[in-house]
Amino acid sequence: MGYRFTRALLATAILATLSTLACAQAIPKQKGPARVVGLFNFLCLKHLPDLEGIERAAGFGEFDQLLDAKDLAPYATPGVPGKLLGWRYHDHGEEFILTASPAQPDDATKKELPALNAGAVCTLHVPNVRQDMLLGELTRAMGRKPDATRQEGSLLDYSWAHRQPNAVSYVHLSVPQAADAKARLSAGVFLKK
């Protein structure tokens, strides 16, 4: 219990320094980018790397768990080990998908910080709202401009990262070029062994 509690506290502290979102705040009731970022905060940022916490948060809403592997297949990240959890939610007439799974740091992060252990990643797949409005709201909430922006296939990816000797955390906004595709808000935390 002590180790798990310490890991959760460390992760919370890391995400708190990465984002002003980790503060307790109500999710706006009206549709729009502020509500999307509020949902992301409540469902992902407040709980990482605690997958059980993410499951409990999804249980507070009207999320339906995606149990079928066929339903989850489009949201799986190739090469990421462990069980993928997923939920579907309709909000203001639009479909959101929440996914969470254990994760490993990528090769570049492992090379830079070899003592990092497995962590967890949480992603909120959102309707492709106006990119500039969602980016603006997330930038405001993060308290700074993205650390990096890059084109990855059909996605434009904005990322914020925070590195400490004992942990790495990140937040990504990935926006598709196709108007009918879902954008992704994702966060991950990896802690030292």
Phi and psi restraints in degrees (value plus and minus 20) as a CYANA .aco file:
   2 GLY   PHI     -81.1   -41.1
   2 GLY   PSI     -64.0   -24.0
   3 TYR   PHI     -83.0   -43.0
   3 TYR   PSI     -66.1   -26.1
   4 ARG   PHI     -82.9   -42.9
   4 ARG   PSI     -63.1   -23.1
   5 PHE   PHI     -83.4   -43.4
   5 PHE   PSI     -62.9   -22.9
   6 THR   PHI     -82.9   -42.9
   6 THR   PSI     -64.2   -24.2
   7 ARG   PHI     -80.6   -40.6
   7 ARG   PSI     -63.0   -23.0
   8 ALA   PHI     -84.6   -44.6
   8 ALA   PSI     -62.0   -22.0
   9 LEU   PHI     -84.2   -44.2
   9 LEU   PSI     -62.8   -22.8
  10 LEU   PHI     -81.8   -41.8
  10 LEU   PSI     -66.6   -26.6
  11 ALA   PHI     -81.7   -41.7
  11 ALA   PSI     -62.0   -22.0
  12 THR   PHI     -82.1   -42.1
  12 THR   PSI     -62.8   -22.8
  13 ALA   PHI     -83.7   -43.7
  13 ALA   PSI     -60.0   -20.0
  14 ILE   PHI     -85.5   -45.5
  14 ILE   PSI     -67.7   -27.7
  15 LEU   PHI     -86.2   -46.2
  15 LEU   PSI     -52.2   -12.2
  16 ALA   PHI     -85.3   -45.3
  16 ALA   PSI     -58.4   -18.4
  17 THR   PHI     -94.3   -54.3
  17 THR   PSI     -48.0    -8.0
  18 LEU   PHI     -94.7   -54.7
  18 LEU   PSI     -52.9   -12.9
  19 SER   PHI    -164.1  -124.1
  19 SER   PSI     119.5   159.5
  20 THR   PHI     -97.0   -57.0
  20 THR   PSI     -26.2    13.8
  21 LEU   PHI     -85.3   -45.3
  21 LEU   PSI     -47.6    -7.6
  22 ALA   PHI     -86.8   -46.8
  22 ALA   PSI     -28.1    11.9
  23 CYS   PHI     -90.5   -50.5
  23 CYS   PSI     130.1   170.1
  24 ALA   PHI     -87.0   -47.0
  24 ALA   PSI     102.5   142.5
  25 GLN   PHI    -172.3  -132.3
  25 GLN   PSI     130.3   170.3
  26 ALA   PHI     -94.9   -54.9
  26 ALA   PSI     129.4   169.4
  27 ILE   PHI    -100.2   -60.2
  27 ILE   PSI     104.8   144.8
  28 PRO   PHI     -76.1   -36.1
  28 PRO   PSI     124.0   164.0
  29 LYS   PHI    -100.5   -60.5
  29 LYS   PSI     -50.0   -10.0
  30 GLN   PHI    -100.7   -60.7
  30 GLN   PSI     127.3   167.3
  31 LYS   PHI     -81.6   -41.6
  31 LYS   PSI     122.9   162.9
  32 GLY   PHI     126.4   166.4
  32 GLY   PSI     159.9   199.9
  33 PRO   PHI     -78.7   -38.7
  33 PRO   PSI     -56.7   -16.7
  34 ALA   PHI     -84.0   -44.0
  34 ALA   PSI     -57.8   -17.8
  35 ARG   PHI     -87.7   -47.7
  35 ARG   PSI     -62.1   -22.1
  36 VAL   PHI     -80.6   -40.6
  36 VAL   PSI     -67.2   -27.2
  37 VAL   PHI     -86.9   -46.9
  37 VAL   PSI     -56.4   -16.4
  38 GLY   PHI     -82.6   -42.6
  38 GLY   PSI     -61.6   -21.6
  39 LEU   PHI     -83.5   -43.5
  39 LEU   PSI     -62.6   -22.6
  40 PHE   PHI     -80.5   -40.5
  40 PHE   PSI     -63.1   -23.1
  41 ASN   PHI     -80.9   -40.9
  41 ASN   PSI     -71.5   -31.5
  42 PHE   PHI     -84.1   -44.1
  42 PHE   PSI     -60.9   -20.9
  43 LEU   PHI    -105.6   -65.6
  43 LEU   PSI     -55.5   -15.5
  44 CYS   PHI    -131.0   -91.0
  44 CYS   PSI     -82.6   -42.6
  45 LEU   PHI     -80.9   -40.9
  45 LEU   PSI     -57.3   -17.3
  46 LYS   PHI     -92.2   -52.2
  46 LYS   PSI     -33.2     6.8
  47 HIS   PHI    -137.9   -97.9
  47 HIS   PSI     -41.0    -1.0
  48 LEU   PHI     -81.0   -41.0
  48 LEU   PSI     120.9   160.9
  49 PRO   PHI    -112.0   -72.0
  49 PRO   PSI      -0.7    39.3
  50 ASP   PHI    -101.6   -61.6
  50 ASP   PSI      76.8   116.8
  51 LEU   PHI     -83.7   -43.7
  51 LEU   PSI     -53.9   -13.9
  52 GLU   PHI     -85.5   -45.5
  52 GLU   PSI     -55.1   -15.1
  53 GLY   PHI     -84.0   -44.0
  53 GLY   PSI     -59.4   -19.4
  54 ILE   PHI     -85.1   -45.1
  54 ILE   PSI     -61.3   -21.3
  55 GLU   PHI     -79.8   -39.8
  55 GLU   PSI     -64.0   -24.0
  56 ARG   PHI     -83.7   -43.7
  56 ARG   PSI     -62.3   -22.3
  57 ALA   PHI     -82.5   -42.5
  57 ALA   PSI     -62.1   -22.1
  58 ALA   PHI     -83.4   -43.4
  58 ALA   PSI     -52.4   -12.4
  59 GLY   PHI     -88.4   -48.4
  59 GLY   PSI     -42.5    -2.5
  60 PHE   PHI     -90.8   -50.8
  60 PHE   PSI     -48.7    -8.7
  61 GLY   PHI    -113.5   -73.5
  61 GLY   PSI    -183.2  -143.2
  62 GLU   PHI    -122.2   -82.2
  62 GLU   PSI      23.9    63.9
  63 PHE   PHI    -100.0   -60.0
  63 PHE   PSI     118.6   158.6
  64 ASP   PHI    -122.3   -82.3
  64 ASP   PSI     106.5   146.5
  65 GLN   PHI     -89.9   -49.9
  65 GLN   PSI     116.0   156.0
  66 LEU   PHI    -108.5   -68.5
  66 LEU   PSI      86.8   126.8
  67 LEU   PHI    -118.3   -78.3
  67 LEU   PSI     -44.7    -4.7
  68 ASP   PHI     -99.0   -59.0
  68 ASP   PSI     108.4   148.4
  69 ALA   PHI     -78.4   -38.4
  69 ALA   PSI     -52.2   -12.2
  70 LYS   PHI     -85.3   -45.3
  70 LYS   PSI     -58.7   -18.7
  71 ASP   PHI     -86.5   -46.5
  71 ASP   PSI     -56.8   -16.8
  72 LEU   PHI    -102.0   -62.0
  72 LEU   PSI     -43.2    -3.2
  73 ALA   PHI     -70.8   -30.8
  73 ALA   PSI     -63.2   -23.2
  74 PRO   PHI     -86.1   -46.1
  74 PRO   PSI     -34.9     5.1
  75 TYR   PHI    -125.6   -85.6
  75 TYR   PSI     -22.8    17.2
  76 ALA   PHI     -93.2   -53.2
  76 ALA   PSI     122.5   162.5
  77 THR   PHI    -118.3   -78.3
  77 THR   PSI     100.6   140.6
  78 PRO   PHI     -76.5   -36.5
  78 PRO   PSI     116.2   156.2
  79 GLY   PHI      62.3   102.3
  79 GLY   PSI     -20.9    19.1
  80 VAL   PHI    -112.5   -72.5
  80 VAL   PSI      97.3   137.3
  81 PRO   PHI     -97.7   -57.7
  81 PRO   PSI     144.4   184.4
  82 GLY   PHI      75.0   115.0
  82 GLY   PSI     149.5   189.5
  83 LYS   PHI     -93.7   -53.7
  83 LYS   PSI     112.3   152.3
  84 LEU   PHI    -114.1   -74.1
  84 LEU   PSI     104.0   144.0
  85 LEU   PHI    -121.2   -81.2
  85 LEU   PSI     127.1   167.1
  86 GLY   PHI    -173.8  -133.8
  86 GLY   PSI     130.8   170.8
  87 TRP   PHI    -160.9  -120.9
  87 TRP   PSI     130.2   170.2
  88 ARG   PHI    -133.9   -93.9
  88 ARG   PSI     121.9   161.9
  89 TYR   PHI    -166.0  -126.0
  89 TYR   PSI     119.2   159.2
  90 HIS   PHI    -130.4   -90.4
  90 HIS   PSI     108.1   148.1
  91 ASP   PHI    -155.7  -115.7
  91 ASP   PSI     104.3   144.3
  92 HIS   PHI      31.7    71.7
  92 HIS   PSI      18.9    58.9
  93 GLY   PHI      58.7    98.7
  93 GLY   PSI     -14.0    26.0
  94 GLU   PHI    -138.6   -98.6
  94 GLU   PSI     126.8   166.8
  95 GLU   PHI    -110.2   -70.2
  95 GLU   PSI     111.4   151.4
  96 PHE   PHI    -137.8   -97.8
  96 PHE   PSI     126.4   166.4
  97 ILE   PHI    -144.1  -104.1
  97 ILE   PSI     109.9   149.9
  98 LEU   PHI    -130.9   -90.9
  98 LEU   PSI     108.5   148.5
  99 THR   PHI    -148.5  -108.5
  99 THR   PSI     130.9   170.9
 100 ALA   PHI    -169.5  -129.5
 100 ALA   PSI     125.3   165.3
 101 SER   PHI    -180.6  -140.6
 101 SER   PSI     139.3   179.3
 102 PRO   PHI     -84.4   -44.4
 102 PRO   PSI     136.5   176.5
 103 ALA   PHI    -171.3  -131.3
 103 ALA   PSI     140.1   180.1
 104 GLN   PHI    -131.8   -91.8
 104 GLN   PSI     127.5   167.5
 105 PRO   PHI     -82.4   -42.4
 105 PRO   PSI     128.6   168.6
 106 ASP   PHI     -90.1   -50.1
 106 ASP   PSI     150.3   190.3
 107 ASP   PHI     -79.9   -39.9
 107 ASP   PSI     -60.8   -20.8
 108 ALA   PHI     -84.3   -44.3
 108 ALA   PSI     -61.1   -21.1
 109 THR   PHI     -88.0   -48.0
 109 THR   PSI     -61.0   -21.0
 110 LYS   PHI     -81.5   -41.5
 110 LYS   PSI     -58.0   -18.0
 111 LYS   PHI     -87.0   -47.0
 111 LYS   PSI     -61.6   -21.6
 112 GLU   PHI     -93.0   -53.0
 112 GLU   PSI     -60.5   -20.5
 113 LEU   PHI    -151.9  -111.9
 113 LEU   PSI      58.2    98.2
 114 PRO   PHI     -84.5   -44.5
 114 PRO   PSI     -38.2     1.8
 115 ALA   PHI    -101.0   -61.0
 115 ALA   PSI     -23.9    16.1
 116 LEU   PHI     -88.7   -48.7
 116 LEU   PSI     121.2   161.2
 117 ASN   PHI    -124.1   -84.1
 117 ASN   PSI     159.5   199.5
 118 ALA   PHI     -79.8   -39.8
 118 ALA   PSI     136.6   176.6
 119 GLY   PHI    -160.3  -120.3
 119 GLY   PSI    -163.2  -123.2
 120 ALA   PHI    -167.1  -127.1
 120 ALA   PSI     134.5   174.5
 121 VAL   PHI    -150.0  -110.0
 121 VAL   PSI     125.0   165.0
 122 CYS   PHI    -154.4  -114.4
 122 CYS   PSI     114.7   154.7
 123 THR   PHI    -153.5  -113.5
 123 THR   PSI     114.1   154.1
 124 LEU   PHI    -129.6   -89.6
 124 LEU   PSI      95.1   135.1
 125 HIS   PHI    -110.5   -70.5
 125 HIS   PSI      99.9   139.9
 126 VAL   PHI    -141.3  -101.3
 126 VAL   PSI     134.6   174.6
 127 PRO   PHI     -74.8   -34.8
 127 PRO   PSI     125.6   165.6
 128 ASN   PHI     -91.7   -51.7
 128 ASN   PSI      61.5   101.5
 129 VAL   PHI     -94.9   -54.9
 129 VAL   PSI     154.0   194.0
 130 ARG   PHI     -76.2   -36.2
 130 ARG   PSI      99.9   139.9
 131 GLN   PHI     -73.9   -33.9
 131 GLN   PSI     -65.8   -25.8
 132 ASP   PHI     -84.6   -44.6
 132 ASP   PSI     -55.7   -15.7
 133 MET   PHI     -91.4   -51.4
 133 MET   PSI     -63.0   -23.0
 134 LEU   PHI     -87.8   -47.8
 134 LEU   PSI     -63.0   -23.0
 135 LEU   PHI     -81.5   -41.5
 135 LEU   PSI     -62.6   -22.6
 136 GLY   PHI     -81.5   -41.5
 136 GLY   PSI     -63.4   -23.4
 137 GLU   PHI     -87.5   -47.5
 137 GLU   PSI     -62.3   -22.3
 138 LEU   PHI     -88.0   -48.0
 138 LEU   PSI     -59.6   -19.6
 139 THR   PHI     -81.4   -41.4
 139 THR   PSI     -63.4   -23.4
 140 ARG   PHI     -80.9   -40.9
 140 ARG   PSI     -66.2   -26.2
 141 ALA   PHI     -87.4   -47.4
 141 ALA   PSI     -55.0   -15.0
 142 MET   PHI     -96.2   -56.2
 142 MET   PSI     -40.6    -0.6
 143 GLY   PHI      63.0   103.0
 143 GLY   PSI     -12.1    27.9
 144 ARG   PHI    -184.9  -144.9
 144 ARG   PSI     143.5   183.5
 145 LYS   PHI     -89.6   -49.6
 145 LYS   PSI     139.5   179.5
 146 PRO   PHI     -78.4   -38.4
 146 PRO   PSI     126.3   166.3
 147 ASP   PHI     -92.2   -52.2
 147 ASP   PSI     -49.6    -9.6
 148 ALA   PHI    -171.4  -131.4
 148 ALA   PSI     129.5   169.5
 149 THR   PHI    -154.7  -114.7
 149 THR   PSI     111.9   151.9
 150 ARG   PHI    -171.5  -131.5
 150 ARG   PSI     133.3   173.3
 151 GLN   PHI    -109.9   -69.9
 151 GLN   PSI     106.0   146.0
 152 GLU   PHI    -144.1  -104.1
 152 GLU   PSI      73.6   113.6
 153 GLY   PHI      43.9    83.9
 153 GLY   PSI    -142.9  -102.9
 154 SER   PHI    -111.3   -71.3
 154 SER   PSI     -12.7    27.3
 155 LEU   PHI    -128.8   -88.8
 155 LEU   PSI     120.9   160.9
 156 LEU   PHI    -121.9   -81.9
 156 LEU   PSI     100.1   140.1
 157 ASP   PHI    -131.9   -91.9
 157 ASP   PSI     107.5   147.5
 158 TYR   PHI    -131.2   -91.2
 158 TYR   PSI     115.1   155.1
 159 SER   PHI    -157.2  -117.2
 159 SER   PSI     126.4   166.4
 160 TRP   PHI    -143.0  -103.0
 160 TRP   PSI     117.1   157.1
 161 ALA   PHI    -155.1  -115.1
 161 ALA   PSI     134.9   174.9
 162 HIS   PHI    -160.3  -120.3
 162 HIS   PSI     101.9   141.9
 163 ARG   PHI    -136.4   -96.4
 163 ARG   PSI     115.2   155.2
 164 GLN   PHI    -151.9  -111.9
 164 GLN   PSI     144.4   184.4
 165 PRO   PHI     -79.5   -39.5
 165 PRO   PSI     -46.1    -6.1
 166 ASN   PHI    -128.3   -88.3
 166 ASN   PSI     -16.5    23.5
 167 ALA   PHI    -189.0  -149.0
 167 ALA   PSI     139.5   179.5
 168 VAL   PHI    -154.3  -114.3
 168 VAL   PSI     115.7   155.7
 169 SER   PHI    -154.4  -114.4
 169 SER   PSI     136.0   176.0
 170 TYR   PHI    -170.1  -130.1
 170 TYR   PSI     139.4   179.4
 171 VAL   PHI    -153.4  -113.4
 171 VAL   PSI     116.4   156.4
 172 HIS   PHI    -147.0  -107.0
 172 HIS   PSI     124.0   164.0
 173 LEU   PHI    -139.1   -99.1
 173 LEU   PSI      97.2   137.2
 174 SER   PHI    -134.3   -94.3
 174 SER   PSI      99.0   139.0
 175 VAL   PHI    -132.6   -92.6
 175 VAL   PSI     102.4   142.4
 176 PRO   PHI     -97.5   -57.5
 176 PRO   PSI     134.7   174.7
 177 GLN   PHI     -99.2   -59.2
 177 GLN   PSI     -47.8    -7.8
 178 ALA   PHI     -95.5   -55.5
 178 ALA   PSI     111.1   151.1
 179 ALA   PHI     -85.1   -45.1
 179 ALA   PSI     -47.4    -7.4
 180 ASP   PHI    -113.7   -73.7
 180 ASP   PSI     -21.5    18.5
 181 ALA   PHI    -106.2   -66.2
 181 ALA   PSI     140.1   180.1
 182 LYS   PHI    -107.6   -67.6
 182 LYS   PSI     119.9   159.9
 183 ALA   PHI    -101.2   -61.2
 183 ALA   PSI     143.5   183.5
 184 ARG   PHI    -150.1  -110.1
 184 ARG   PSI     111.2   151.2
 185 LEU   PHI    -127.7   -87.7
 185 LEU   PSI     101.5   141.5
 186 SER   PHI    -154.7  -114.7
 186 SER   PSI     133.0   173.0
 187 ALA   PHI    -161.9  -121.9
 187 ALA   PSI     129.6   169.6
 188 GLY   PHI    -165.0  -125.0
 188 GLY   PSI     131.9   171.9
 189 VAL   PHI    -155.5  -115.5
 189 VAL   PSI     112.1   152.1
 190 PHE   PHI    -148.2  -108.2
 190 PHE   PSI     108.4   148.4
 191 LEU   PHI    -130.4   -90.4
 191 LEU   PSI     136.4   176.4
 192 LYS   PHI     -87.4   -47.4
 192 LYS   PSI     125.0   165.0
